[in-house]
Amino acid sequence: MIRKATAEDLDAVEALYDGIHDAEERGSITTGWLRGIYPVRATAEAAIARDELFVMIEDGKLIGAAVINQFQVDVYEGAAWEYPASPDEVCVLHTLVISPSASGKGFGSAFVRYYEDHARAHGCLELRMDTNARNRAARCLYAKLGYRELGTVPTVFNGIPGVQLVLLEKHLA
């Protein structure tokens, strides 16, 4: 089940972020995110305040979270998007996180399908997202789901310097 997050979900979302940072620090995953910088509790708090944070619940446990909105980060400007669209026609997925204990079970794919359905329901046929070039697992997932990599942009990402940000898009028919 995927639903909008509430303030009651904050502790579980923060624990999810901590789990990702733990796995990154152990070397079992590579996201390029940094503990204490991004994502942090304040990331979730701000998204809940904007009514843009969604959570995935499985067997009563929060196992995933993501931000879905129409905000295109600054590096999207000037990108060679294959499908030009006005801002109101674009839906963006940010900070998709699936618990390391639930990885490999199709939950990431299910969350992306939810994002696509949400976009359609809101009249957006152009989907955009980004990921750190180091995050091979995310890049493979998005490619498998039909997202096209447009290129890589060097940037400071949410306070993390030296990030090579891969821009992705998909047009819904």
Summary of the structure (lengths in Angstrom):
residues: 173
radius of gyration: 15.1
end to end distance: 25.1
largest distance: 42.9
contacts: 516
relative contact order: 0.18
helix: 36%
strand: 34%
